[in-house]
């Protein structure tokens, strides 16, 4: 089998695995209200840091 085809097949398998994990993670419960509040504060702080840094 040609090396190019092996790379293409492995890449497609990797994309399917990534899609599976993304779907799995996004279906998980976001947690309690306190956890979501803390998560929002962390995200806001991270975005402020990135905005100032770059």
Biopython code that builds the backbone (N, CA, C, O; Angstrom):
import numpy as np
from Bio.PDB.StructureBuilder import StructureBuilder

atoms = [
    (1, "UNK", "N", (0.851, -1.173, 0.000)),
    (1, "UNK", "CA", (0.000, 0.000, 0.000)),
    (1, "UNK", "C", (0.897, 1.236, 0.000)),
    (1, "UNK", "O", (1.917, 1.281, 0.687)),
    (2, "UNK", "N", (0.510, 2.199, -0.755)),
    (2, "UNK", "CA", (1.293, 3.419, -0.892)),
    (2, "UNK", "C", (1.275, 4.218, 0.415)),
    (2, "UNK", "O", (0.253, 4.259, 1.100)),
    (3, "UNK", "N", (2.377, 4.840, 0.756)),
    (3, "UNK", "CA", (2.499, 5.598, 1.998)),
    (3, "UNK", "C", (1.494, 6.737, 2.068)),
    (3, "UNK", "O", (1.003, 7.059, 3.150)),
    (4, "UNK", "N", (1.184, 7.345, 0.947)),
    (4, "UNK", "CA", (0.215, 8.447, 0.926)),
    (4, "UNK", "C", (-1.151, 7.954, 1.388)),
    (4, "UNK", "O", (-1.816, 8.622, 2.180)),
    (5, "UNK", "N", (-1.571, 6.796, 0.901)),
    (5, "UNK", "CA", (-2.880, 6.264, 1.287)),
    (5, "UNK", "C", (-2.921, 5.880, 2.759)),
    (5, "UNK", "O", (-3.944, 6.050, 3.422)),
    (6, "UNK", "N", (-1.819, 5.368, 3.263)),
    (6, "UNK", "CA", (-1.757, 5.043, 4.694)),
    (6, "UNK", "C", (-1.936, 6.315, 5.515)),
    (6, "UNK", "O", (-2.670, 6.316, 6.503)),
    (7, "UNK", "N", (-1.278, 7.387, 5.119)),
    (7, "UNK", "CA", (-1.403, 8.663, 5.827)),
    (7, "UNK", "C", (-2.831, 9.188, 5.759)),
    (7, "UNK", "O", (-3.353, 9.689, 6.754)),
    (8, "UNK", "N", (-3.461, 9.081, 4.609)),
    (8, "UNK", "CA", (-4.842, 9.549, 4.453)),
    (8, "UNK", "C", (-5.783, 8.740, 5.344)),
    (8, "UNK", "O", (-6.640, 9.310, 6.019)),
    (9, "UNK", "N", (-5.631, 7.437, 5.348)),
    (9, "UNK", "CA", (-6.501, 6.577, 6.157)),
    (9, "UNK", "C", (-6.308, 6.848, 7.644)),
    (9, "UNK", "O", (-7.284, 6.950, 8.387)),
    (10, "UNK", "N", (-5.069, 6.963, 8.078)),
    (10, "UNK", "CA", (-4.791, 7.258, 9.487)),
    (10, "UNK", "C", (-5.354, 8.630, 9.859)),
    (10, "UNK", "O", (-5.887, 8.798, 10.956)),
    (11, "UNK", "N", (-5.245, 9.599, 8.974)),
    (11, "UNK", "CA", (-5.806, 10.924, 9.225)),
    (11, "UNK", "C", (-7.313, 10.890, 9.363)),
    (11, "UNK", "O", (-7.872, 11.552, 10.237)),
    (12, "UNK", "N", (-7.975, 10.127, 8.512)),
    (12, "UNK", "CA", (-9.435, 10.008, 8.597)),
    (12, "UNK", "C", (-9.869, 9.303, 9.877)),
    (12, "UNK", "O", (-10.842, 9.706, 10.515)),
    (13, "UNK", "N", (-9.152, 8.261, 10.248)),
    (13, "UNK", "CA", (-9.454, 7.573, 11.508)),
    (13, "UNK", "C", (-9.267, 8.533, 12.681)),
    (13, "UNK", "O", (-10.083, 8.551, 13.602)),
    (14, "UNK", "N", (-8.216, 9.319, 12.653)),
    (14, "UNK", "CA", (-7.981, 10.308, 13.705)),
    (14, "UNK", "C", (-9.089, 11.337, 13.775)),
    (14, "UNK", "O", (-9.502, 11.724, 14.869)),
    (15, "UNK", "N", (-9.580, 11.791, 12.628)),
    (15, "UNK", "CA", (-10.667, 12.772, 12.607)),
    (15, "UNK", "C", (-11.944, 12.189, 13.194)),
    (15, "UNK", "O", (-12.678, 12.884, 13.897)),
    (16, "UNK", "N", (-12.214, 10.923, 12.913)),
    (16, "UNK", "CA", (-13.402, 10.270, 13.475)),
    (16, "UNK", "C", (-13.277, 10.151, 14.991)),
    (16, "UNK", "O", (-14.245, 10.391, 15.712)),
    (17, "UNK", "N", (-12.106, 9.785, 15.476)),
    (17, "UNK", "CA", (-11.888, 9.670, 16.922)),
    (17, "UNK", "C", (-12.052, 11.029, 17.592)),
    (17, "UNK", "O", (-12.679, 11.127, 18.647)),
    (18, "UNK", "N", (-11.500, 12.067, 16.995)),
    (18, "UNK", "CA", (-11.638, 13.418, 17.548)),
    (18, "UNK", "C", (-13.102, 13.829, 17.584)),
    (18, "UNK", "O", (-13.556, 14.390, 18.580)),
    (19, "UNK", "N", (-13.850, 13.561, 16.519)),
    (19, "UNK", "CA", (-15.272, 13.902, 16.481)),
    (19, "UNK", "C", (-16.030, 13.169, 17.582)),
    (19, "UNK", "O", (-16.918, 13.743, 18.212)),
    (20, "UNK", "N", (-15.687, 11.910, 17.816)),
    (20, "UNK", "CA", (-16.329, 11.149, 18.884)),
    (20, "UNK", "C", (-16.067, 11.791, 20.241)),
    (20, "UNK", "O", (-16.995, 11.961, 21.031)),
    (21, "UNK", "N", (-14.819, 12.148, 20.522)),
    (21, "UNK", "CA", (-14.482, 12.742, 21.809)),
    (21, "UNK", "C", (-15.112, 14.122, 21.984)),
    (21, "UNK", "O", (-15.552, 14.461, 23.083)),
    (22, "UNK", "N", (-15.161, 14.916, 20.930)),
    (22, "UNK", "CA", (-15.803, 16.233, 21.011)),
    (22, "UNK", "C", (-17.272, 16.063, 21.360)),
    (22, "UNK", "O", (-17.794, 16.756, 22.233)),
    (23, "UNK", "N", (-17.932, 15.147, 20.679)),
    (23, "UNK", "CA", (-19.352, 14.900, 20.947)),
    (23, "UNK", "C", (-19.560, 14.415, 22.381)),
    (23, "UNK", "O", (-20.502, 14.840, 23.050)),
    (24, "UNK", "N", (-18.692, 13.536, 22.850)),
    (24, "UNK", "CA", (-18.781, 13.014, 24.211)),
    (24, "UNK", "C", (-18.628, 14.133, 25.247)),
    (24, "UNK", "O", (-19.405, 14.214, 26.198)),
    (25, "UNK", "N", (-17.636, 14.982, 25.059)),
    (25, "UNK", "CA", (-17.377, 16.057, 26.020)),
    (25, "UNK", "C", (-18.524, 17.062, 26.033)),
    (25, "UNK", "O", (-18.947, 17.505, 27.100)),
    (26, "UNK", "N", (-19.024, 17.421, 24.864)),
    (26, "UNK", "CA", (-20.094, 18.412, 24.797)),
    (26, "UNK", "C", (-21.413, 17.897, 25.362)),
    (26, "UNK", "O", (-22.270, 18.700, 25.731)),
    (27, "UNK", "N", (-21.599, 16.585, 25.441)),
    (27, "UNK", "CA", (-22.828, 16.023, 25.988)),
    (27, "UNK", "C", (-22.788, 15.915, 27.512)),
    (27, "UNK", "O", (-23.815, 15.629, 28.126)),
    (28, "UNK", "N", (-21.637, 16.134, 28.132)),
    (28, "UNK", "CA", (-21.517, 16.005, 29.578)),
    (28, "UNK", "C", (-22.239, 17.148, 30.286)),
    (28, "UNK", "O", (-22.390, 18.240, 29.738)),
    (29, "UNK", "N", (-22.680, 16.876, 31.514)),
    (29, "UNK", "CA", (-23.355, 17.880, 32.330)),
    (29, "UNK", "C", (-22.379, 19.012, 32.660)),
    (29, "UNK", "O", (-21.215, 18.769, 32.979)),
    (30, "UNK", "N", (-22.868, 20.245, 32.580)),
    (30, "UNK", "CA", (-22.013, 21.409, 32.832)),
    (30, "UNK", "C", (-21.752, 21.621, 34.317)),
    (30, "UNK", "O", (-20.878, 22.411, 34.674)),
    (31, "UNK", "N", (-22.474, 20.950, 35.179)),
    (31, "UNK", "CA", (-22.251, 21.072, 36.611)),
    (31, "UNK", "C", (-23.267, 21.978, 37.275)),
    (31, "UNK", "O", (-24.222, 22.436, 36.649)),
    (32, "UNK", "N", (-23.044, 22.225, 38.548)),
    (32, "UNK", "CA", (-23.971, 23.051, 39.323)),
    (32, "UNK", "C", (-23.826, 24.522, 38.938)),
    (32, "UNK", "O", (-22.926, 24.899, 38.187)),
    (33, "UNK", "N", (-24.728, 25.336, 39.467)),
    (33, "UNK", "CA", (-24.703, 26.770, 39.171)),
    (33, "UNK", "C", (-23.400, 27.405, 39.659)),
    (33, "UNK", "O", (-22.854, 28.286, 38.995)),
    (34, "UNK", "N", (-22.905, 26.969, 40.801)),
    (34, "UNK", "CA", (-21.661, 27.518, 41.349)),
    (34, "UNK", "C", (-20.476, 27.190, 40.429)),
    (34, "UNK", "O", (-19.608, 28.033, 40.202)),
    (35, "UNK", "N", (-20.449, 25.980, 39.910)),
    (35, "UNK", "CA", (-19.367, 25.593, 39.001)),
    (35, "UNK", "C", (-19.443, 26.399, 37.710)),
    (35, "UNK", "O", (-18.418, 26.852, 37.203)),
    (36, "UNK", "N", (-20.647, 26.581, 37.174)),
    (36, "UNK", "CA", (-20.803, 27.369, 35.946)),
    (36, "UNK", "C", (-20.407, 28.825, 36.184)),
    (36, "UNK", "O", (-19.810, 29.455, 35.311)),
    (37, "UNK", "N", (-20.734, 29.362, 37.357)),
    (37, "UNK", "CA", (-20.355, 30.742, 37.692)),
    (37, "UNK", "C", (-18.833, 30.878, 37.764)),
    (37, "UNK", "O", (-18.266, 31.830, 37.228)),
    (38, "UNK", "N", (-18.182, 29.936, 38.420)),
    (38, "UNK", "CA", (-16.722, 29.948, 38.519)),
    (38, "UNK", "C", (-16.087, 29.800, 37.137)),
    (38, "UNK", "O", (-15.106, 30.473, 36.822)),
    (39, "UNK", "N", (-16.648, 28.926, 36.328)),
    (39, "UNK", "CA", (-16.140, 28.725, 34.971)),
    (39, "UNK", "C", (-16.250, 29.999, 34.144)),
    (39, "UNK", "O", (-15.330, 30.340, 33.400)),
    (40, "UNK", "N", (-17.369, 30.703, 34.270)),
    (40, "UNK", "CA", (-17.550, 31.952, 33.526)),
    (40, "UNK", "C", (-16.532, 33.004, 33.971)),
    (40, "UNK", "O", (-16.006, 33.749, 33.143)),
    (41, "UNK", "N", (-16.253, 33.067, 35.282)),
    (41, "UNK", "CA", (-15.270, 34.027, 35.787)),
    (41, "UNK", "C", (-13.872, 33.703, 35.259)),
    (41, "UNK", "O", (-13.124, 34.606, 34.885)),
    (42, "UNK", "N", (-13.521, 32.426, 35.230)),
    (42, "UNK", "CA", (-12.217, 32.018, 34.702)),
    (42, "UNK", "C", (-12.115, 32.355, 33.225)),
    (42, "UNK", "O", (-11.089, 32.857, 32.766)),
    (43, "UNK", "N", (-13.176, 32.081, 32.482)),
    (43, "UNK", "CA", (-13.166, 32.373, 31.045)),
    (43, "UNK", "C", (-13.035, 33.875, 30.802)),
    (43, "UNK", "O", (-12.300, 34.298, 29.909)),
    (44, "UNK", "N", (-13.740, 34.674, 31.588)),
    (44, "UNK", "CA", (-13.650, 36.131, 31.439)),
    (44, "UNK", "C", (-12.229, 36.620, 31.725)),
    (44, "UNK", "O", (-11.697, 37.456, 30.995)),
    (45, "UNK", "N", (-11.622, 36.097, 32.785)),
    (45, "UNK", "CA", (-10.253, 36.480, 33.117)),
    (45, "UNK", "C", (-9.257, 36.052, 32.050)),
    (45, "UNK", "O", (-8.331, 36.796, 31.726)),
    (46, "UNK", "N", (-9.444, 34.860, 31.509)),
    (46, "UNK", "CA", (-8.547, 34.374, 30.457)),
    (46, "UNK", "C", (-8.658, 35.236, 29.209)),
    (46, "UNK", "O", (-7.646, 35.558, 28.587)),
    (47, "UNK", "N", (-9.867, 35.609, 28.841)),
    (47, "UNK", "CA", (-10.050, 36.445, 27.655)),
    (47, "UNK", "C", (-9.460, 37.840, 27.870)),
    (47, "UNK", "O", (-8.904, 38.427, 26.942)),
    (48, "UNK", "N", (-9.580, 38.374, 29.090)),
    (48, "UNK", "CA", (-8.976, 39.670, 29.388)),
    (48, "UNK", "C", (-7.447, 39.584, 29.279)),
    (48, "UNK", "O", (-6.808, 40.484, 28.735)),
    (49, "UNK", "N", (-6.872, 38.504, 29.796)),
    (49, "UNK", "CA", (-5.427, 38.307, 29.708)),
    (49, "UNK", "C", (-4.983, 38.226, 28.251)),
    (49, "UNK", "O", (-4.021, 38.884, 27.854)),
    (50, "UNK", "N", (-5.676, 37.428, 27.463)),
    (50, "UNK", "CA", (-5.308, 37.271, 26.050)),
    (50, "UNK", "C", (-5.455, 38.596, 25.314)),
    (50, "UNK", "O", (-4.624, 38.938, 24.473)),
    (51, "UNK", "N", (-6.511, 39.343, 25.629)),
    (51, "UNK", "CA", (-6.720, 40.635, 24.976)),
    (51, "UNK", "C", (-5.605, 41.625, 25.270)),
    (51, "UNK", "O", (-5.199, 42.385, 24.391)),
    (52, "UNK", "N", (-5.109, 41.619, 26.499)),
    (52, "UNK", "CA", (-4.027, 42.537, 26.859)),
    (52, "UNK", "C", (-2.683, 42.068, 26.313)),
    (52, "UNK", "O", (-1.847, 42.876, 25.910)),
    (53, "UNK", "N", (-2.490, 40.773, 26.306)),
    (53, "UNK", "CA", (-1.197, 40.224, 25.911)),
    (53, "UNK", "C", (-0.976, 40.307, 24.406)),
    (53, "UNK", "O", (0.141, 40.565, 23.957)),
    (54, "UNK", "N", (-2.021, 40.093, 23.632)),
    (54, "UNK", "CA", (-1.862, 40.047, 22.178)),
    (54, "UNK", "C", (-2.659, 41.154, 21.569)),
    (54, "UNK", "O", (-2.671, 41.305, 20.347)),
]
sb = StructureBuilder()
sb.init_structure("model")
sb.init_model(0)
sb.init_chain("A")
sb.init_seg("    ")
for serial, (resi, resn, name, xyz) in enumerate(atoms, 1):
    if name == "N":
        sb.init_residue(resn, " ", resi, " ")
    sb.init_atom(name, np.array(xyz, "f"), 0.0, 1.0, " ", f" {name:<3s}", serial, name[0])
structure = sb.get_structure()
